[in-house]
Amino acid sequence: MTVPPTRAWTLERNDRRLHFASGPAATMFAETGAFRVRPHRHPAWKIVLALGGGVEVGYGGNRSTAAVGVIVPPQLAHTCTVSSAYVALFLDPWELALGTDPTRLNETATRRLLAALDHPGPSADLEAARAELATLAGAGAPLDSRVAHAVREITRPGSTTTIGAVAAQVGLSQSRLRTLVRDWVGIPLPRLRLWAMLRTAMTELPAESAAAAAAFAGFADQAHLTRTARTLAGRTPSEIFRPGVRAASFPPLQPVDGQSGGLRGW
């Protein structure tokens, strides 16, 4: 799923800073503090990079993986704990070629990803981070053109296109399209649409009420947004945007040229 660049934002208060950015290459969420999220499953690759601490991912009952950075595959039910400030990147499920268990990243790989990202704020280089991840983990295979069209239409911000209409556009029956998407992506189209809606709502939340952000993103109501966030991200909007946080909005992301690696200003 590719989401056109919208805007990046930063939220600040005395003891906490959040950064969010979303573009065609990836989505990023960064926080200057430790965190833990309840069990959840997201239809995307999640890459969590600790800044000075460690990441622990619990999954499969009593299994766990701990490292300075961890890649969590799509659809894996898991918990996640980070003991320090961190950066989390989310990539579409077809972007990487890894297995179905979490993958540990050593310090060298984590530093390479953070250097590619350059800065976890409005100027984050999401395309460079995505390219570095593909180099480190292996890039996924290009999508079948019919699947790519279906995913693009279903996840387009504000789209109300039905699966039946998309199937007709690519000359397939609904059942055949669903099978193709399952084979190529591994995620049902309705779940991909929910993930896209959640990303859209996240871009609006700092400046809008939860109810307004939910309506803008296409959710039935605020409760629908809350349930989706809990299921797909492990945290609700109210848990992320605590009272007293001040918002600062920024224009769409632009490529960062001529800058050296590192996390300046973080």
Backbone torsions as a table, in degrees:
resi	resn	phi	psi	omega
1	MET	NA	129.3	178.2
2	THR	-116.5	126.4	-179.1
3	VAL	-107.7	123.0	178.8
4	PRO	-56.5	147.5	179.4
5	PRO	-54.1	131.9	177.9
6	THR	-110.9	-87.6	175.2
7	ARG	-155.7	158.2	173.5
8	ALA	-105.3	153.8	176.7
9	TRP	-142.6	160.1	174.5
10	THR	-130.4	138.0	174.0
11	LEU	-117.5	136.4	-177.3
12	GLU	-136.0	147.1	162.4
13	ARG	-150.3	-175.9	-169.4
14	ASN	-54.7	-42.5	-171.7
15	ASP	-113.7	11.7	-172.9
16	ARG	-155.3	142.1	175.3
17	ARG	-138.7	135.1	176.5
18	LEU	-118.6	143.4	172.8
19	HIS	-126.9	139.4	175.3
20	PHE	-136.6	139.2	175.5
21	ALA	-150.8	140.8	179.4
22	SER	-139.3	132.8	179.1
23	GLY	-149.1	-175.1	-179.1
24	PRO	-60.4	-29.5	-174.3
25	ALA	-84.0	-36.4	-172.1
26	ALA	-170.4	172.3	170.2
27	THR	-121.9	141.7	-177.5
28	MET	-128.0	139.2	171.0
29	PHE	-134.2	127.0	-178.7
30	ALA	-131.0	148.9	-174.4
31	GLU	-146.8	137.4	-179.6
32	THR	-90.7	55.7	178.5
33	GLY	-175.4	160.3	177.9
34	ALA	-67.8	158.4	177.8
35	PHE	-156.6	163.4	173.4
36	ARG	-145.7	136.0	179.1
37	VAL	-120.8	150.0	-180.0
38	ARG	-69.0	169.2	178.4
39	PRO	-56.8	136.2	179.3
40	HIS	-160.3	169.2	176.8
41	ARG	-136.4	124.2	177.8
42	HIS	-114.4	144.3	-178.8
43	PRO	-85.2	50.2	-177.5
44	ALA	-156.3	161.0	167.8
45	TRP	-73.9	132.6	175.2
46	LYS	-116.5	127.9	179.4
47	ILE	-119.2	113.5	-177.2
48	VAL	-107.4	124.3	-177.0
49	LEU	-119.3	115.8	-179.6
50	ALA	-80.9	141.4	177.8
51	LEU	-108.1	82.7	177.5
52	GLY	103.3	-5.3	179.8
53	GLY	-132.0	-138.8	-179.2
54	GLY	-142.8	164.7	179.1
55	VAL	-117.8	135.7	173.5
56	GLU	-127.9	127.1	179.1
57	VAL	-115.4	123.3	176.8
58	GLY	-102.9	137.1	-176.6
59	TYR	-160.2	166.6	174.7
60	GLY	57.5	40.6	-179.8
61	GLY	87.8	-93.0	-177.6
62	ASN	-117.2	18.1	178.8
63	ARG	-87.2	153.3	177.1
64	SER	-153.9	156.9	177.0
65	THR	-134.4	133.3	-179.5
66	ALA	-132.7	138.7	178.9
67	ALA	-169.5	179.7	175.8
68	VAL	-73.8	-23.3	174.8
69	GLY	-147.0	146.9	-178.8
70	VAL	-140.2	137.9	172.3
71	ILE	-103.0	121.2	179.6
72	VAL	-103.8	125.9	-177.9
73	PRO	-74.3	160.1	177.9
74	PRO	-60.2	145.9	172.2
75	GLN	70.2	8.9	177.3
76	LEU	-85.2	121.2	174.6
77	ALA	-70.7	124.7	-173.5
78	HIS	-158.3	163.5	166.2
79	THR	-110.1	161.0	179.7
80	CYS	-143.8	132.2	179.0
81	THR	-130.2	132.9	175.5
82	VAL	-124.8	133.6	-173.9
83	SER	-91.6	4.7	-176.5
84	SER	-151.0	-174.2	168.6
85	ALA	-57.9	155.8	-174.2
86	TYR	-156.3	165.5	170.1
87	VAL	-125.2	131.5	175.6
88	ALA	-117.6	129.9	177.4
89	LEU	-113.9	143.6	178.1
90	PHE	-124.7	125.9	-179.8
91	LEU	-120.0	151.0	178.3
92	ASP	-57.2	150.1	-171.1
93	PRO	-64.5	-18.2	179.9
94	TRP	-94.7	1.7	-173.1
95	GLU	-75.2	-31.1	-174.9
96	LEU	-119.6	158.2	-179.9
97	ALA	-117.9	77.4	179.1
98	LEU	-125.6	-177.9	-179.2
99	GLY	-86.2	-160.8	-175.0
100	THR	-102.4	2.9	175.5
101	ASP	-108.9	159.0	176.4
102	PRO	-59.4	148.9	179.2
103	THR	-116.4	127.2	179.6
104	ARG	-81.0	142.3	174.7
105	LEU	-113.4	131.4	177.7
106	ASN	-81.7	179.6	-175.6
107	GLU	-63.2	-37.8	-179.5
108	THR	-63.7	-47.3	179.7
109	ALA	-64.2	-40.5	178.9
110	THR	-62.8	-43.1	178.3
111	ARG	-63.3	-38.7	179.4
112	ARG	-63.2	-41.1	179.3
113	LEU	-67.9	-42.1	179.1
114	LEU	-66.4	-36.7	177.4
115	ALA	-66.6	-38.3	178.1
116	ALA	-65.9	-41.1	178.6
117	LEU	-63.3	-35.6	175.5
118	ASP	77.4	-46.5	-179.0
119	HIS	-161.1	130.7	-177.0
120	PRO	-83.9	48.8	-178.1
121	GLY	-139.0	-154.3	-176.5
122	PRO	-58.4	-27.2	-179.1
123	SER	-97.1	15.7	179.8
124	ALA	-56.6	134.6	179.9
125	ASP	-92.5	84.5	-175.5
126	LEU	-66.8	-35.3	179.6
127	GLU	-66.0	-41.2	178.7
128	ALA	-65.7	-38.7	178.1
129	ALA	-65.4	-41.1	177.8
130	ARG	-62.6	-43.3	179.9
131	ALA	-64.2	-39.0	179.0
132	GLU	-66.6	-38.5	177.0
133	LEU	-63.5	-41.5	178.5
134	ALA	-63.2	-35.6	177.7
135	THR	-68.8	-42.7	-177.3
136	LEU	-72.4	-42.3	-170.5
137	ALA	-106.1	-15.3	-175.4
138	GLY	96.7	130.0	-178.3
139	ALA	-81.8	145.8	176.0
140	GLY	-74.0	167.5	179.9
141	ALA	-75.3	146.1	175.8
142	PRO	-59.0	143.8	-178.2
143	LEU	-72.8	149.0	166.4
144	ASP	-53.7	138.4	-173.6
145	SER	-60.0	-34.6	179.5
146	ARG	-70.1	-38.3	177.2
147	VAL	-67.2	-43.5	179.6
148	ALA	-59.2	-41.9	178.6
149	HIS	-64.1	-44.4	-178.5
150	ALA	-62.5	-45.1	-179.8
151	VAL	-63.9	-42.3	-179.1
152	ARG	-62.5	-42.0	-178.5
153	GLU	-71.4	-42.9	-176.9
154	ILE	-68.0	-34.0	-175.0
155	THR	-99.0	2.0	178.7
156	ARG	-62.0	130.5	-178.8
157	PRO	-53.1	128.5	179.4
158	GLY	82.9	0.1	-177.2
159	SER	-68.8	136.4	172.0
160	THR	-119.1	15.8	-179.4
161	THR	-62.0	132.8	179.0
162	THR	-82.8	160.1	177.5
163	ILE	-63.7	-36.3	177.8
164	GLY	-61.4	-42.1	179.6
165	ALA	-65.8	-41.4	178.8
166	VAL	-65.2	-41.6	178.7
167	ALA	-59.2	-41.6	178.3
168	ALA	-64.4	-36.8	179.9
169	GLN	-61.7	-33.4	-177.9
170	VAL	-102.7	8.1	174.5
171	GLY	73.2	33.4	-179.6
172	LEU	-126.9	159.2	170.3
173	SER	-76.3	160.9	178.2
174	GLN	-59.4	-42.4	-177.7
175	SER	-65.2	-40.2	179.0
176	ARG	-67.2	-39.8	178.1
177	LEU	-63.9	-43.5	179.1
178	ARG	-60.9	-39.4	178.9
179	THR	-65.6	-43.8	178.7
180	LEU	-60.8	-44.4	-180.0
181	VAL	-63.6	-41.7	178.3
182	ARG	-61.7	-42.1	-177.9
183	ASP	-69.3	-38.6	-175.1
184	TRP	-89.3	-35.3	-173.2
185	VAL	-110.1	-37.5	-178.6
186	GLY	83.3	3.2	-178.3
187	ILE	-127.4	129.9	177.6
188	PRO	-62.5	147.1	-179.3
189	LEU	-58.1	-41.3	178.6
190	PRO	-59.9	-34.8	179.1
191	ARG	-71.7	-36.8	174.9
192	LEU	-63.0	-38.2	177.9
193	ARG	-64.3	-42.5	177.8
194	LEU	-60.6	-41.7	178.9
195	TRP	-62.5	-42.2	177.8
196	ALA	-64.3	-40.2	178.2
197	MET	-64.1	-39.7	178.8
198	LEU	-64.4	-41.8	177.2
199	ARG	-62.0	-40.9	178.1
200	THR	-63.9	-43.6	178.7
201	ALA	-61.2	-38.1	180.0
202	MET	-62.0	-33.1	179.1
203	THR	-69.6	-22.7	-175.8
204	GLU	-97.3	-22.4	-170.0
205	LEU	-58.9	-39.2	-178.8
206	PRO	-62.5	-29.9	-175.5
207	ALA	-102.7	-11.9	-175.7
208	GLU	-125.5	163.3	171.1
209	SER	-69.7	161.4	178.6
210	ALA	-60.5	-38.4	179.8
211	ALA	-64.5	-42.3	180.0
212	ALA	-68.5	-40.8	178.0
213	ALA	-64.0	-39.4	178.5
214	ALA	-62.3	-45.7	-179.7
215	ALA	-64.6	-41.9	-179.6
216	PHE	-61.7	-38.6	-176.4
217	ALA	-81.9	-10.9	177.5
218	GLY	101.2	9.7	176.4
219	PHE	-75.0	155.0	-180.0
220	ALA	-64.1	-38.2	179.2
221	ASP	-167.6	-178.4	-178.5
222	GLN	-62.0	-37.3	180.0
223	ALA	-62.9	-36.1	177.8
224	HIS	-64.4	-42.9	176.0
225	LEU	-61.1	-45.0	-178.5
226	THR	-62.0	-45.3	179.0
227	ARG	-62.7	-41.5	-179.4
228	THR	-65.7	-43.1	178.9
229	ALA	-63.0	-41.2	179.6
230	ARG	-63.9	-40.9	-177.0
231	THR	-74.2	-43.2	-173.5
232	LEU	-93.0	-24.6	-175.8
233	ALA	-121.5	-14.7	178.1
234	GLY	82.2	-1.9	177.3
235	ARG	-142.2	141.6	177.9
236	THR	-87.5	162.0	177.5
237	PRO	-55.1	-39.1	-178.9
238	SER	-66.6	-27.4	177.8
239	GLU	-77.8	-26.0	178.6
240	ILE	-84.7	-47.7	-175.9
241	PHE	-99.3	79.8	-179.2
242	ARG	-71.9	156.2	-179.5
243	PRO	-57.6	146.5	175.1
244	GLY	90.9	3.8	179.0
245	VAL	-88.4	132.1	-178.0
246	ARG	-97.6	133.9	-175.4
247	ALA	-99.2	144.1	172.2
248	ALA	-134.2	118.3	-177.9
249	SER	-92.3	155.8	-177.9
250	PHE	-134.9	159.6	178.9
251	PRO	-71.4	173.4	178.6
252	PRO	-54.5	150.4	179.8
253	LEU	-62.8	141.4	174.5
254	GLN	-124.4	150.0	177.1
255	PRO	-56.4	143.7	180.0
256	VAL	-101.6	113.3	-177.1
257	ASP	-107.7	146.4	172.7
258	GLY	66.9	27.2	179.9
259	GLN	-115.4	142.8	179.0
260	SER	-80.3	164.0	-178.7
261	GLY	-70.6	171.8	178.4
262	GLY	116.8	172.0	-178.0
263	LEU	-114.4	68.9	-176.8
264	ARG	-67.3	137.1	174.9
265	GLY	82.0	-0.4	-179.9
266	TRP	-95.3	NA	NA
